[in-house]
Amino acid sequence: MTVLVLGDQLHPEVGPLAARPDDRVLLIEAESFARKLPYHPHKLTLVFAAMRHFRDELRERGRTVDYRQVETFADGFREHFAAHPGDELVVMRPPSHGGADRLRSIADSLDGTIRVVENDLFLCSPAAFDEWAGDTDAYRQEEFYRFMRRRTGYLMAGDDPVGGEWNFDDDNRETPPGGYSPPDPPTFEPDATTLETRQWVEDTFDGSYGEEPYGGAWADPEPFRWPVTREQALSVLDHFVDACLPDFGPYQDAMVGGEWAMAHSLLSAALNVGLLHPREVLDRVVERSHDPDVPINSVEGFVRQVLGWREFMGHVYRREMPELADANQLDQTEPLPDFFWTGETEMACVGDAIEGVRRRGYAHHIERLMVLSNFGTLLGVSPQALNRWFHAAYVDAYHWVTTPNVVGMGTFGSGVLSTKPYVSSANYVDKMSDHCSGCPYYKTKTTGEGACPFNALYWDFLDRNEDRLGDNHRMGLVYNHLDNKDDEELSAIRERASRLRERARDGAL
């Protein structure tokens, strides 16, 4: 038997890799993966360098590793079964929809055998989630989060939550004081394997990273900085726990120009390729809950993201695919503006977030939700177009990650996990960032030249979707404000929003 390890399952101590220590290991490096979308070069470098380092580390441990560098997974299977006739593969279930079926289909076409087992890189099994969810088609993360707290014992004092509250989100929206300087984010000097991989990415895809017309969008990224070995990933965890955790909670929603990392963990890329297990990450963070210098809102806020949100998203995706990927309940059809790829926009908040993505393949969760997804939703961008961009652009992005976050939550394309759209005017951006002070658009203006696009687009979004959203009990107040606008003001808002959409199509915002 041979253990097949996929490129997002690179943990040596879980699943069949740990259970079968004497079996051969197979890794398949398929170029076709990198051609599905115009992926950020840092994403490609991360995945392939992590796979190559994992190969070498397993061999140093004495494991027999077959490493197939091929065009497609089918080519890799064909080479393997030709070299090992009659062999059986065993693999952890891929989290992306249809992944296991595709692997079985390839094996069957080659008269091979593959056995798919549970993916141990998550804390909640499919059976446990399904028992909790029952036959519901409207999932609520807060209820699941409490279920997981009770199930795992994280931040529990008997039957009660540590600190007396389940959720300290209201304490995680502070604005950093003037001159606030967060810890420098970790970075790693690329070794020979990483340098070779980075050069291979550049040479193999010739700067195109998948397809036109946006092949050159990532033409000038910063030097590669992400962890590609387990040792490096553990050092990022150490850095977060030791240097960042105290400030993570209070400032986790804040956006400060020039401070792209703030006090965020920067662990998502390592978690999503399997270099870290969520349990070991949570254990380290929860250990600090007894430290008087670490506020409970920092620990709880992180636990909620990993134990609650990450697990929740993975299972909602599993249960609601394939319909979730195509959902578009607000009938949004605008194309994604070119500046999401090029970064050429005068909007300070949008431009700063996109430039961070172009340079590093990263922007933190509030930039993703309340700047980029918010703007796309207000503009009327198709959820599928925005999802495709997120999937291509981020180092930590996978279809199972972006689809529920972007289609389900960010654009309100589906109501399976959100009860209202996450949209706002410039007021929220101004409250949570310093972007507005240096922006050529006026945060206080709604119409007329120079008015912040978020403002007219916000009211126009509410106006356009009143039939769908007007009776939503969570949006009663904003619709009362909309009803108080007279016909002349509404006409000016609609005209301004229409012009903004035209300019966005031309890439001129």
N, C-alpha and C positions, 0 to 999 in steps of 0.2 A: 504493500500500500504506500501511496505517496501523499503527503500533505501539500495541498495547493494553498499558497498564501497570496492573497490579493494585495494590491498596492495601498489599500486603506486598512490593512489588518496586521500592521508591522509590530506586533507585541509578542515577545518570545515566551510569555508565561501564561497564555490563555488558549482555550480551544484545543483542537487536535494537535497543534504544534507542541503544546505542553503535555498533552495526554499520551502522545506517541513519540517519545524522545529518540527512538532508534530508527524511525522511518525517514525515508528520503523526503526532501523538501523541493517543491517546484515553485518558482516565481516566473511570471511571464511579463516581459516588458514589451508592450504592444504599441507601435507607433500610431496605429489607427485611433487609439484613445486620445492622443494629442491633436487629432485632426477633426474631432467632432465639433469643436467650437474654436473661435479665435482666443484660446486660453492665454492668460497672462504668462509671460516666460518664467516668472518666479513660481507660479503654480506648477508648471511642468518641471522646473528644476527641483522643486521641493519633492514632488512625488518620485521622480526617477532617481534622484540622489539618495533619498531615504531608502528606496528599494535596493539600490546597489550597496549602500552601507549595511543594510540588514543582511543581505547575502553574505557579505564579508564577515560580519559578526557571528552569524550562524556557523560559517565554516571554521572560524577561530575556536568555536565551542566544540568542534568535532563533528558537526552535522554534514551530511552529504546534501549538497544543494545543486540542483539543475537550474541554471538561469538562462532562459530563452529570450533572446532579443530578436523580435520578429515584427512583421507588419500587423498581424491580427492575432486575436486569441486562438482562432481556429488553426493558424499556422503553428502556434505554440503547442496546442494539444496534439496536432498531427506529428510534430517532431517527437513529443514525449511518448506517444503510444507506439511510434515506430521504434524508438529506442528501448521501450519497456512493454512489449506485447502482453496483453492480458492484465496489465496493472489496473488498480482501482485508485481513483483520486478521492480525497475527502477534503472538504472546504467549509469554512463558516459561511453562513448565508450572507450574501451581499445586501447592504441596506437599501440600495436603489431598486426601484420597482422593476420587476422582470429580470433582474440579474441572475437569480438562480435558474430560472427557466432557460435563459440564453446559454448558460454553462451546460445545462443538461442537454440542450439541443445540439450543441457543438459536439459533446461527447458521444451522443447517440449517432450522429452522422458519421462518426469515425469508428463506430463499433466499440467505443470505450465505455467505461463505467465511472460515474462520479456520484458521491454521496454528500448531500448538503446537510450540515448540522447547525444547531443554534449559534447565533453570533454572540459570543461572550464579551464583546466590547461595549455592551450596554448593561445597565443595572436593573432594568425592568424587562422581563421576558415578554414575548408576545402573549403567552397564556395569561400572565398576571395582568397585563394591560387589558386584554379582552374581558377578563373576569371583572375588572373594575368598570370598564366602559359599558359592558352589556351590549344592548342593541342600539345605543344612542347614535345619532348622526350630528350631534352638536356637542362638542367637547369643551370643557372648561378647565383651563390650566390650573387655576387656583385649587380646584377640588382634587385634581390629580397630584399636585404638589403636596398637599396635606396627606394624601394617601401614601405617597412615597416617603414622606418624613416619618410617618408612623411605621411603615414597613421596614425601613432601614435603621431607624433610631437616630438619624442625624438631627442634631439640635433639638432633642427631645428630653424632657425631664419627666419621666414616667409617661403619663398620657397627655402632658401639656407641653407646648412649645417653649424652648428656652427663651427667656426674656419676656414671656407673657403674651407675645404676639406671633402670629404665623408669618407676617409679612411686614417688613419695615421700609417698604418702597417710598413712603412719604418722606423718609429721612435720607433718601438717596438722590436728592435733586438740588443740592447746594451749589452755589456759584463760588468758584475758588477766589480767594482774595487777590488783590492786585499784586503782581510780581510772583505769583505762585509758580514754583518750578518743580514738576514731578521728577521722579527718578529717571535717569537715562534708560531707555529700553535696551534689553540685551541684544548683542549681535555676536556673530561668530566669524572668525577668519576661515574662509573656505579651504578645506584640505584638497589634496590632489584629486580625489574622487569627485568632490563637489565641483571643482574647477573644470574637470573633464566633462562632467554632466552639463554644466552651464554652457560650455562651448559646443557640446553636441546639440543642445537645444537650439542654439543660435545657428549652427551650420545646417542641421537637419531641416529646420523649418524656414530658414533663410529670412528671418525677420518677419515672416508672414503670420506665424502662429495661427494657422488654420485656414483662413479664407479672406477674400476681399469682401467688402471694400474697406474693412477696418483692420487689415493686417498690420499696418504700421502704427496702430494706436499705442502699442507698448514699446515704441522704438527706443526710448531712452529712460529705462527704469533706473532706480538707485542700485548700488551694489546689493547682491543677494544677502539676506540677513537671517533667514529662518532656520530653526533647528531641523537637522536631518538625521540625527542619531538619537538613540534613547538617552545617552549621557547628556547631550545638549538639551534635549527636552526636559530632563530632570533639573538641569541648571536653570531653565526658564521658570520652572515651578518654584525652585528655591528663591529666585529673584522676586517673583510675585509675592510669595508668602513673607519674605524677610523685608522687602523694600516698599512694596506697593499696597499690600492689603489694608493697612490702616486708612489710607486715603481712598481706596477703591469705592467703598460704600457712599460716602458723602458726595463724591464728585463723579460717580459713574455715568451720569447723564450729561455732564458738562462738556462743552466744546470750546477749546481755546486755540486760537490761531497759532501755528508753529509748534503745537504740542500734540502730535498725532496719536501718541500712545497713552497719554495721561497716566493713570494708575491702573490701566486695564491689564489683564493677565497675559494676553498674547499667547494663550495656550490652545486656542481653537484649532489651529493648523496641526499641531502635534496630536491633539485628541482625535482629530478626524482622519489622520492616517494611521492611528493605532499606536503611535510611539508612547503614549500615555493612556492609562486606563482611568475612566472617570472615578473609580473607587479610590485609587491612590491619590488623585488630585483632591477629592473631597476630604479624605482622611487628613491630609496635610493642612488644609485650610481650617477644618473643624477643630483640629488640635489647638489652633490659635484663639479659639473662642474664649478661652480662660485667661488670655493675656489682657491685662487692663489697658494696654495701649492700642488694642484692636477693638473698635466698636462693634457691637452686635449687628448693626445694619450693614457693615462690610462683610462679615462672615455670612449672614443670612442672605444678603443680596447675591453673593457668589453661589451659594448652595442652590438658590432658586434658579439661577441660570443653568447650572449643570444638572442637578438632580431633577429639577422641575421642567425647565423649558426644553433643554436638549433632548431628554428622554421623551417628553410629550410630543415634540415635533416629529421625532422619528416614528412613533407609533401612529399618530394621526396620518402621516404620509402613507405608512404601510396599509392602513385600513381604507383610506379614501382614494387611493390611486386605482385606475388612471384618470378618473373624473376630475380629481383635484387639479391636475396639471393644466387642464383645458378650461377650468372654471372662469367665468367672466360675468358675474351676476349684475354688474353695473353697465355692461355693454360698452366698455372702453375700447376704442379702436385707434387712437392716435399712435403714430410711429414713435419709436424712441429717438429723441433728438441726437444728432451727430455729436454734440458736445459731451455726451456721456462717454464717448470713446476718446474724443480729442482733448477734452478739458477746456475748450475755448468758450467760456461764458464769463460775463461780468458779474454774475451773482456771486457774492463773496462766499456764502456758506456752501452753495452747490459746487462752486469751483474748487474750494479748498478740499472738500470731501473727494471729488473726482480726481483731483491731482494726487491725493494720497493713494487712491486706488491705482492710478497709472504708475506711480513711482514704486509702490510697495505691495500692491495687491491686497490692500487692507484699509478699512475704515471701521471705527468702532460702532457698537450696536445702535446708538442714537443717531449717528450720521446715516446709518443704513436705513433706519426706520423713519425718523422725523425730518430728515433732509432729503435724501435721494428717493426713497419710496413715497414719501409725502408729496414731493414735487411731481413725481411721475403720476401719482394718483390724481392730484389736482389738475394736471395738464390733460388727463384722459388717456394716458399711455396704456396700451394693451398689457394686461398682466403677463402674458406669455413673452412679449418682447422685453419687458423689464426683468423677468425671471431669467431669460437667456443671458442677458448682460451680467447679472449678478453671478450666474453660474460660471461664465467665462472669466470674470474680472478678479475674483477673490481667491487668495491662496487656500482658504479653508472651505471653499464652496464645493458642494456635491448636490446632485439633483434632489436627494432626500433632505438636504439642509435648506436649499433655497426655495423649493417649491412651496412648502407650508409657510415659510417665513415671508416670502414675497407675494405669492398668489393668495395664500390664505389670510395673512395678517397685513402685510405692507400695503397691498392694493385693495383689500376687501373684495377680491375676486370671488371668494367663497365665504359663506357664513359658518363653516363647520367649526371654526375655532375662535372667532371673534364676533362680538355682538354689535360692533360699530366700526366704521373706518377710522384709522389713525391719521387724521388730517388736522392741519392747523394753519393759521395765517403766520405772518412774520412775527407776531407777538411771542410765540413759543420759541422761535429761533433766537430772538433778541434776549429772552429771559435766560436761556440756557447756554448762550455763547457770547463771544465778543466780536462776532462777524459783522453785525449791522453797523457798528461805528465806523468801519472802513469801507463800507460798500457804496458804490455809486447810486444804488437804488435807495429810495427813502422808505424806511420801515413804517412810517406813519401814514403814508399816502396809499390810497387804494386805486384811484384812477388818475389818468393824465400821465404824460411822459415822465419818466423817472420814478414812478410808483413801484414799490416792490411787487414783483410778479406773484409772490405768494398770496398777497391780499386779494386782488381781483379774482385770481384763480380759485381761492378758497370759497368766496361767496358765490362765484359762478358754479362751482362744484355742488354746493348745497342747493342752489337754484335748479340746476339740471337734474338733480337726483331727488327732488322733493317727493315725488310719487313713491319712490322706493324707500326713502329714509325719513320722511317727515313724521311718521308715526312711531319712530324708534324712541323708546322712553329715555334712552341715554342721550338723545340729541334734542330734547325739547327746548332747552334754553337757547341753543344756537339758532334753532328755527324760529323762536320768538324774535330774536334779533333780526333775522332775515325778513320776517313779516313786517317789521317796523321800518324797513327801507321803502321809500316811495318809488313810483314808477320811473321817475327821472334818474334816480340813483341806480336802480337796477339796470336800466338801459345802458348807463355809462359803464357799469361793471361788466355786462355782457359784451359790450363793444370792446372794452379793454382786454378781456379774456380771449376774445376771438382773435384780436391782433397778436396777442402773446402766443397763441397756438400757431398762427401763421409764421411768426418770427422763429419759433422753436423748430418748425419744419425746415426753415431755411438756415438753422444753426446760428441765429443772430440774437441771442439773449445774453 
